[in-house]
Structure formats: C-alpha cells, structure tokens
C-alpha cells in the first residue's frame, strides 16, 4: 500500500488537498487518478505519458488547467507519492 497526496494550488497556496491509500500492484495510475479527483470533487484530467513518466521518475506530477477538458478554478493539481 502506498499513499498518494493530491493538492489543488492557486498562486502556490494549497486550497484543497486529499490523501488516498492504493495498492500499487492492483490499481492502475488512471484508476488512482480518478479516485483522487472524485475525493477532491474535480473533473479527471487528460492523462498523458509525460504525467506517468514524471510520477514514476520523480514521485510527483503536475496537471495544469490545459490538461482538463472542463474549466477549473485552480492553477495546478499536483500528485505526490507519500512513502
């Protein structure tokens, strides 16, 4: 089990955050992202290979408003791995 911390940022200040615990062997990255977005009550962004690559390499990835189909009220959505 690993914990993923998702946070919504506006002007580098956290306006909302959530933490979820997932089983890394049975949960895909997209399923984890959907679960975290549901807990934050935001739409699910478009997942690109760049996001998965950054998360696997640096244990963090960032989604910008351009990564969402719907309009959002934050500047950045960050995912971080908590060990």
Secondary structure, DSSP 4 states (H G I P E B T S, - for coil): -EEEEEEEEETTEEEEEEEEEE-TTT--HHHHHHHHHHHHT-PPPPP-HHHHHHHHHHSEEEEEGGG-SS--S-SEEEEEEE-
